[in-house]
Amino acid sequence: MVRKPTVLPGASFPLGATVYPDGVNFSVFSQNASAIELLLFNTAQAAKPAYVIKLDPIRHKTYYYWHVFVPDLQAGQIYAYRVYGEYAPERGNRFDKTKVLLDPYAKAIVGEEFYDRHAAESPGNNCAQALKGVVVDTSTYDWERDRHPRIPYAASVIYEMHVGGFTRNPNSGVAPKKRGTYAGLIEKIPYLQELGITAVELLPVHQFDPQDVRPGLKNYWGYSTIGFFAPHRGYSSQRDPLGVVDEFRDMVKALHKAGIEVILDVVFNHTAEGNENGPTLCFKGLDNQIYYILEENQAQYKNYSGCGNTFKGNHPVVARLIVDSLRYWVSQMHVDGFRFDLASVLSRDVYGEPIEDAGALKILSIIESDPVLAGTKLIAEAWDAAGLYDVGKFVDQADWFSEWNGPFRDDVRSFVKSDPGAVNHMAARILASPDIYFRQDTDINRCVNFVTCHDGFTLNDLVSYNEKHNEANREGNRDGSNHNFSWNCGSEGITDDPEIEQLRWQQIKNFLTVLFMSQGTPMLLMGDEIRHTQLGNNNAYCQDNELSWFNWDLVEEHQNLLRFVKTLIRFNLGTKIFREEKFLQVDKISQQPHIIWHGQRLRKPDWSDDAHCLAFSLCHPPSDERVHVIFNAYWKPLEFELPPLKLGNSWHRIVDTSLPAPDDIADPATAKKIYDSCYLVAARSSVVLLDQGSIIPIPNFSL
């Protein structure tokens, strides 16, 4: 119970609620507020605060920071704010004294089970239905000498996954209390270890609003942040106010012990407060015009995120919040990196205009140069929802940022489905996209390759559907991308036709082979290794059900595909040519790592629009290692010449996607030897051969 406190002036720094031996300091920013009250609660559902502390603008305000020190308070105290000021949306002000507001720096948030988004949108007091912050002491957790793994990009395989969806299915084998939680994920770490990935990229785990969605549905993905310092309570098995923080840290510590890095998908482009009709939860009520980019009519929001509002990332106060959040997750929660959702929004100025001068990219430069963040993985989704497309620019202009390679996804899909004119683009993607990433002085593995991600078809659906089927989202199938570069292999959706099913298996393996035989950092989507299907839904953001959840029954059902993926990952990580950090030399035999292009005949690649096949030799002279890869996307078998080897050596077949398991893939130690000078590659299939002997020059054969 909160006793009537005797308060002291407090300090403007640190922001948020900070625990000291003799009490708690609170500090919050608001430039345009006329008055602020700190509300202290006994419970998350309290209809009114146990005590209200009115902040005196003389004693409790420095510059625009409102602060107070409350003696004898401890960690676990529930709190919020009420902020007074002008309600004049046309001037950018939306102060509303009837709304209970979150502290932007709250490190834990409670009240999700009582929260009502509608109450925060409608007139009147929403105290009993409001989210509230919790005072957290971050200094007491025992990290047991935990350290960041610091795995280089060249040795990384990223697994994009959803914390809740990974174990929420009853067939996960996780106890009901722990299903869909950080604790549940801990129990499944052995699966991740066996798979062989080196990093998990978690869909948003910042506290988000599950109600930010159409009525009757639930925001599943979590791209609706309302607390940039608080782990999402819905993923915690602990019900006490502080349990979620330690449970998240338990997960990070356990993943690190398994040699797996933790990358967070962070959403600094917008918040859960939506547009002018959205709720007042935090930033709108604290100082709307500071935190959001507004239209000329300041009652409306510029919407570069596609989600109703745009966070004003290049405003000094907002930039500080973003950097403070990143620092907190690295220093106090031991996170290893971040994937920035719609990162191009952060390259817009405070008016929403693109910043063309790389030296003026304030927030991005601050993030990249921050000493606390040095060594973390910073991955940009280099576009936004308003048409800004910066793929190649982040890596080109920055020294540490990497990027999701969207063109890799599209061009590989086009090639594998046999689109005309795809071979040239395919070659560039195999080489880590030198046509996009021009810098020669940086790690080529800052190009993050993927065929699928959370946003779009799963790998199974990519080869099973020509069209999206998003009817379950209740938007008339209008949502989601219409440009999927997919092919159903002859029948839309689930089929009993054995020929179509065989072709789909083959195409799935082709996609995976391309992904892991390309230069750059590969990223795999959760469930693709076991043919997870969303039944053609390519925008399952609101499907918190078995449509999205990892189906653990498929681990046994599709163990052959799982074995294929595990073996590919081992081969990728164990082969030095895929751990190069510089662009390979092209068509040049030398003592440096290089690539030589072929067609059906050696050194005779076909770059025409009618071509549907490509072969290449990857050579790594320092290790005497050589890999020969053939991709035949043509609908008929084709015979390919094989490069000659040193007398006594032979090619070892690692992959042939046309063969049934277990012959479709092998470890180098058990791979079958190939003695012929040519190899007949089946229609729509891929072949990978390995020679671990001495490398000899490939003759320049002529027609």
N, C-alpha and C positions, 0 to 999 in steps of 0.2 A: 504494500500500500504506500502511496506517495503521501508523505507528510508535508505540511505547509513549509515550503523552503524559504530560507533567507538567502537571497541571491546577491551575487557580486557582479561587477561590470563585465568580467570575462575579457576575451581577446578575439581579434578578428581572424587569427590563424591558430590552428588549422581550421579549415572549413569542415562542416559536419559536426558530429558529436564525438568528442575526444575524451577518453577516460583518463583521469589522474587519480592518484592515491586518495585524494580528499574530495573528489567530486567529478563532475562532467562539465566541459566547456562546449557550448553550442555556438555555431557561427553560420550565417546564411547571407547570401548576396541578394539585394534588391535595390536598384537605383531609383525607382519611381514610386515605391510604396510610401504611404504616409504613416503607417503604424504596423507593427508585427507583434503577434502573441505566440509564445511557446506553449504548447498544450502537452501536458503530462497525463498519461492514461494508466489505469490499473490493468485493463484487459484490451485485447484487440477489438472486441465488439462493443466497447463502452459507448453509450449513446451521448455521453458528455465527458469532458476531461475531468480527472480528479483534481487538477489544479491548473490554473491559467497564469502564466507569467507575462505581464505586459512589458515589452521592451521600451525603455525610455530612450528617445532619440538623442538625448544628451549623454546619458551614462552608458548606453548600450549600443552605440553606433559609431563606427570609425569609417570615414569615407562612405561607401555604400554597403558596408558590411555590418550587419546587425548581430550582436553577440551577447552572451550572458554565461556566467559560471554558476552552477547550482551545486553547492556543497552536499556531500553525503549520497549523491546519486551513484548508481553502479551500473555495470553492464547488465543488459536485460530490460532496462527501462524503455517503455513504449512511449513514443512522442510523435508530434506533428506540429504544423504551423497553421495559423490563421493570419492572412495578410489583408490589410486595408489599403484602399487607394481608389483612384478614379476608374469607373467603369465607362469607358468611351472607346469602343472597338474601332471607330473611324479614326481615332488617334493612336491606335495600337495598344491601348490599355484595357485589360480584362480583369481587373481586381474584383474579387467577389468574397466578401467577408463571411458568406454562408458556407463556404467550402473549406474542408479540412485538407491541407496540402502536405505532400511528402517532402522531406528534406532531399534535395538533389544528391547529397552525399551520404544518404542513409546506407549503411552496410548490411542491413538485414531489414526485411519488410514483412509485416504480418497483416492478417485480415483478409487474405484471399478468399477464405471460405464464407466470409460475410460481405465481401465487396459487391457493389452493384454499380456498373458503369452508367446505367441510366440515371441513377441518383446524382452522379457527378455531372451529368449533362443538363439536368432539370433544375428549375429554381428551388431553393430551399436548403435547409441544413442536411448534410449527408454524413454526419459524424459516425453513426453506427455502421454505415455501409462503406466507409472510407478505408483505404489502405493507410497503414501507419508505419513509421520507422522504428527501429530498435537500436538502442545504444550497444555497440559492440566493442569489446576490448580485444584487439588483434594480437596482443603481445603474449598471451598465455598459452598458445598452441605449441605442442611439441612436434616439431618437424623431423626429429630424429636424423639430423644432419642431411636432410634432403637437398639435392642439388639439381639444377637444370641440366638435362642430358646434353643439350647443345649439339644435336645431331646436324651435320651439314646437309644442305639441300641435296647434294650429290649422293648422299647415302640415305635419303628419305623416301618413304612411301606413305602418302597421306590417306587416311580413311575418314571420309566425311560421314558423320553419324549424328543421330538424334538421341539425346540422353534418355528421354522418356520412352521413345519408341523401341529402343534396343531391348528392353526387358519387360515391357508392359504386357506383352502377350502372355496369357496363362500358361502356354506351353514352354515358356522360358525356363521353367524349373526354379525360378526365384520365388522365395516366400512372398505371399500376397502383400505384406506390409512394405516390401522392398521393390516390388515391381515398378518399373518406370522411374527409378530414383538413382542418385549418385551411388548409393550403397549397392543397388542392383547391378550397376555397371561394374563395380569392383568384383562382384562374383563371376563376371564373364570375362575378366581380363585374360585368363588362360586361353580363351578362344581367340582373342586378338593377338596374343603372343604366337599361337600356332599358325595363325593366318600369315604372320610375318610383317605386318605393317609397323611403321616406326613412329607414327604420330596420329592422334585422333583430332579431327577438326569438328568441334561440337557446334551444331546449330545453336542459336542464341540461348544462353543460360543466364544472362542478365534478367532481373525480374521483369516480366512482361505481362501484358493484359490479355488473358485468355478470352475475354469477352469482346475483344476488338475484332468482330466478325459478324456475319449475318445471323439473325436470331435462329436459334435451334442448332447452331454449329459451334465449334470451339476453335480458337486460334491455336493450331498445333505447332507450326514451325517456330513461332516465337519472335517474328520480326515486328514487334510492337512494344518496344522497350519503355519502361517507366522508371527503372532504377538502375543506373549505370555502375553502381558499386555493389549491388546486392545479388547474390545467387538466387535463381528462381526457386521459390519455396515449394512450388508444385512438384519439383524433382527431389524433394527431401523426404526421407522416411521418418524424420524426427519432427515432433509436434511442438517442442518447446521453442521459444522465440529465437534462441541462439543456435539451436542444433543444426540448422541448414548450413551455417558457415563452416563449422567443423566437419560436417559430412562431405561438403565439397572438397575441403582440403584433404580429407582422408582419401578421396578418390584420386586427387592429383598425386598425392604421395605414393599411393599404390601403383598408379600407372608409371610413375618414375622408377619405382623399384623394378618394374617389368621392362624398363628401357624404352618406354613409350612417352613421347612428348604430348602436351596438351595445348591445342590451338583453339581459341575462342572465335566464333563468328560474331562480330560486334556491329551494332546498328547505330551509327552516329549521324545518319542522314535524316532521320525523322524520329518522332516519339509516338507513344500511344494516344496522345491527346487529339490527333486528327485535325480536321479543318475547323472552320468557324462554328460548326454544329457539334463538334466533339466535346468530350468531357474536360473539366478543369480538375486536374489531378496533382499538378506540381508546377511546371514551368509557366503555363498560362497565368496562373494565379500569383506567381512570384514576381514575374516581370516579362510579360508576353513579348514586348517589342525587343527585348534583349536576346531572347532565346530563339526566335523564329524569324525567317525571312518573309516579310510581308509584301503584299501588292501595294501599288500606289494608293488604292483604297485600302487603308490599313486594317479594315475589318476582315479582309480576306488574306489567305495564305498562299504564297508561291509554293507550287507542288512539284518539285523536281524529283521527289521520291516515289510518286505514284500512290502515296499513302495518306494524302491530305495536307501534310505540312512539310516544311524543310527546316532542319536544325541549322542555326546560324554558326557553323563551325569556325569561321574565321573572325568572329567577334572575340576580343581578348578574354572575356569572362567565360564564354562557351568553350573556347580553345583550351583554357586552363582546366575546365571541368573534364574535357576529353582526355587531356594528358594526365591529369591526376587519376582518372579512372584507370587508364592503361598502366600507370605506375603502380597503383594499388594491386591490380591483378597479378602483376609480375612480382612485386616485392613481398606482398602479404599473402597472396594465394598461390604463388609459385607457378603461374601459367607461363608457357613457353613461346606463345606467339598469338597473333590475331589475324583474322581474315576480315577485311573491312567491306561490309555490304554496301553496294552502290558508292564506292569510294570516290567517284568523280564528283559527287556532291561537295566533297571537301575541297575540291579545286575551284569552287565558285566563291566569289567575294560576298560581302555582307548584303549586297543587293541582288545576288543570284547570278551575276555575270561571270562567265568563265575567265579564270586568271590565265592569261597567255604566257606571262613572264614566269619562268620556273623559279627565279629568285624571289618572287612574290608569293609563292605558295606557303603561306605562314604556318598553318596548322600542320600540313604534311612535313614541312621542314623541321618544325619543332619536334614532332613525333620521331622523325628519323634521327635527329641529332641528340635526343635525350639520353643522358648517360645511364639512367636506370633501365631503359629499353634496349640498350646496346646488346646485340647478340640474339635478341628475340626475332622470331619470324614475323615479318610484316607483309601480308598478302593482300593486294588490292583487287577487288572486283571493279575493273577500270571502266565503268560506264554508269549512267544513271537513267532514270525513267523518262527523262525529258529530251533524250537524243544526244547527250554528251557522251562521246565514245573515245576513251583515252588509252586503249590497249596499245602498249608499246611506249607510252609517254612516261608512265611511272618509273619503269626500269631505266628509261633513257635519261630522265631528269633527276632521278634519285640514286643514292648510293647503296641503299639497303632494301628498299621495297621490292617485292616480287609481285607477280600478277597471275590471276587466272587467265589462261590462254583460251578465250572463247573461240577464235578461229580454228584451233586444233579440233575442238568438238565438232564444229560444222563441216570442216573439210574432210576429216576422217570419216564422218558419217556419209558424206557424199561419195567418197571413194569406195567404201565397202559396199554401198548399195549400187555401185556401177554407174554413177552419173557420168556423163561425158565431160571431158575437160578437167578432171579432178586430179590427174597424176602430178602435174606441176605443183599444185598446192600441197598435195600429200608429201612430196619430197621436202618441201620447206618445213612442214610440221615435224617430220622425222628428225630434222636437223636442229630442233629447238627454235624454229621460226626466225631465221636470220633476216627475213624480209620484214619482220615486225620489230624485232629486238636488235637494234643496229650496233649497240656498244660492244666493242671488242675487249674492253678492260673489266668486264664483270662476269660473274658466274652465270653460265647459260641455264643453270638449274633454277634460277629465279623465274623461269617460265614454268608455270604449274599446268601440266597437261591433264585433261579429263575428257572422257567421252560422255559421261552422264554426271549429274549432280542432283541435289534435292529438287531443284527447279527444272522440271521437265520429265520426260519419260524415264523410267528405269531401263536398265540394259535389256531386260527381258521384253519390256513393252516396246522398246525401240525396234525390235525385230518382229513384233507381233501386231502392230497397229499402224495403219496409214494415217488415221485421224485421231485427234484427242477425243476423250469421252469423259467430260467433266460434269455430267449432269448432277452428280451427287453434291456438287458445290452450290447448287441452287442459283446459278447465275445464267441459266439458259445455254450452257456450254459456250458462253462468250469469253470466259476468262481463260488464261493460259495461252501459250504461244501457238500460232498456227503454222509456224515454220520449224518443223522438227527433223527434217531430213531422214525420216523413218521409212521402213518398208516392212510390210507384214508377211513377206515371203509367200504370199499367195492366198491368204485367208485372214480376215479381220478377227483378231482376238483368239481365244482358246480354241484349239482344234484337236481332233483325233487323227488327222491325216499324218501317217508316219513320215512321208516324204517332206512335208512342210515342217514337221517338228524336227526332223534331222537337219534340215537346212537352217532352222533357227538356232539350233545348238552350234552349228558350224559358224554362223555369223557372230554369235556371242563370243566364241573363242577367237574369231578373227579380230574383233574390236579389242579384246583384251591383249592379244598379241601385238597389235599396233601400239597400244598404249605403253606396253613395257619394253618394246623394242625401239622406242623413240628417245632421243636426247631430251633432257628436261626432267622435272620432278613429277612422277605420276600420282594422280589422285583417284581413288576408288570410292564409289558410292556404297554406303551400307546396304547390304542385301543383294547387290549385283552378283556377288560370288556364289549365291544360292538361288538365282533366278527369281528374286522377289518381284511380284507383279502388283501394280496398282490398277489393273484392269483398264488400262488406257487413260487413266487420269494423269495429266501432265502438270497439275497445279494443286497438289494435295495439301495445301497449306492449312485447310480447315478440317482435315480428316483424321481426328484423333481416335482411330479405331484400327481394326485388323487390316484395313486397306493400306495403312501406312506402317504398322508395327512390323518389326522383324519377326518372321515366322520360323521358329526354331525347329519345326518339323521338317523344313526344307533342308536343314543341314544334313540330315541322313538321306533324304530323298535325292538330293543333288550333290552327293559326296564326290562324284566324278568331276563336276565342275569346280567344286571347292578344292579338290586336289590339283586341278589344272591351275587355278589362281595361285595357290600356295607355291607350286613349283615355279611358276613364272616369276613370282616375287623373289624367291630364292635366287633364281638365275640372274635377275636384274641386279640385285644387291651384291651378288657374288662375282659379277663379271666387271672387270675394270673399265671396259669401254663405255659402260653406262654410268660411270662415276666421274667422267671427265667434266671439268669446269670451264673449258674453253671450246669455242666452235671447232668442229672437226675440219681438217683440210679436205677439200673436195676434189675428187678425180686427180689426186696427186700422190704418187707412191713416195713415201718418205719415212723417216724414223720417228715422225710425230704421229699421234693418233689421227686417222683419216678415214674417209668413206669413198668408195668407188661405186658409181651407179652402173647398173646393168639392165638389160631387157631379157628377152628369151636367149639372146646371145650375149656373151661377155662384152662389157663396155659398149653395148649398143642399146642404151635406154630409148624408149619410145615416148617422147614428150607430146605427141599429137593429142588432139581432143578426142580421137577415137580409141586411145589407149586405155586399157583397164588392168594393167599389170605393172609391177615394178620390182626390181631386185637390187640388192646392194650388199657390198662387203664392208663390214666394220673392222678396222685393223688397229690393233694396239701394240705396236712394236716393243715398247718397254717391257711388256709382260709376255711377248710372243703369243698373243691372243688374237683370234680372228673369228668373226661371226658372219655367216652368210644368211641373208634373209630374203625370202621371196613372198610377195603378195600377189595373188592371182584373184582379182575381182571380176574376171571374165566368167561368163556362164558356160564355158567349155573348158576341158582340161588343156593345159599348155605345157610343152616340154621346155625346160630351161637348162642351159649349159651351166656347169659348176666350175668355179675357178680351180685350176690345178694346184696340187699341194706338193710339198717336199716328198721325195721318194720315201715310201714307208708310212707316210701319214694318211689319214682318211678323215672324211667328214663324219661327225657324230650328229645324228638327228635328235634335236631337242624337242622340236614341235612339228607336227603335221596335223592341222586342225580337221582334216578330212577323215582321219582315222578314228575308230572307236576307242574309248578308254579301255585299258590304260595306255594304249600305244600312241595316243595323241600327244603325250608329253613325257619327258624323262629328265632326270637329273643327269649332268655330264658323266658321272661315274657309271651309269647304267644305260646310257644312250646307245642306240643301235648304230653300227658303222655303215656308212654308205660308200661303196667302192666305185660306182658308176660315174661317168663323166657328165651325165645328164640326169635330171630328175623330172619325172612327170608329175606336175602339180595339179591336183584335182580342181574342178571348177569351184570358184568362190572359196578358196582355202589359202592358208598361210603355212609356210615352212621356215623353220629356223635350224640352221646347221652350225656346229661348232668345231673348230680345229684349234687344239691347244698346242700344236707343234710349231715349228719354225715357219715364219712367214716368208714367202718368196714373191717377187713381183708378178703381177698379172699381165700377161702379154697383151699388147694392144691389137686385138684381133680385128681383121677387116672383113667386110662382107664378101 
